[in-house]
Amino acid sequence: MPGSIHSGHGLLALPLLLLLASCSTIPAEERFSDIAMYRNAPDCPHEVLDRVRVTDGHDPIFGQSREWAMTASLEHSEANLREEAAALGADAVVVTQRRLSTDDEGEYSHIELRGLAITECRE
């Protein structure tokens, strides 16, 4: 019928749209909270999958926009590090380096976290 839209494609797209909407409404801090973070490698047997790194905020050498600098938070950076590890199939991250810089107001202006994405302890 001219002028009417009748298609089954809309029904197929609905679950995808709902999935995307649910992912965007849950903060990264919560989505990847099941990825453990360690300061030291655990004593139990585990496998190192790869290195991970995130940088947030103003880079004092290369510089960034003021808007980007205002988004630096340790919680957000840790969530991003967990997300990087999760993408590799890791269960945990061993943080090997933390570089934190603050501005005149004491807010984080630059955060760099480096670590190792690892599997959970295996016997």
Buried (B, 14 or more C-beta within 10 A) or exposed (E): EEEEEEEEEEEEEEEEEEEEEEEEEEEBBEBBEEBBBBEEEEEEEBEEBEEBEBBBBBBEEEEBEEEEBBEBBEEBBBBBBBBBBBEBEBBBBBBBEBEBBEBEEEEBBBBBBBBBBBBBEEE
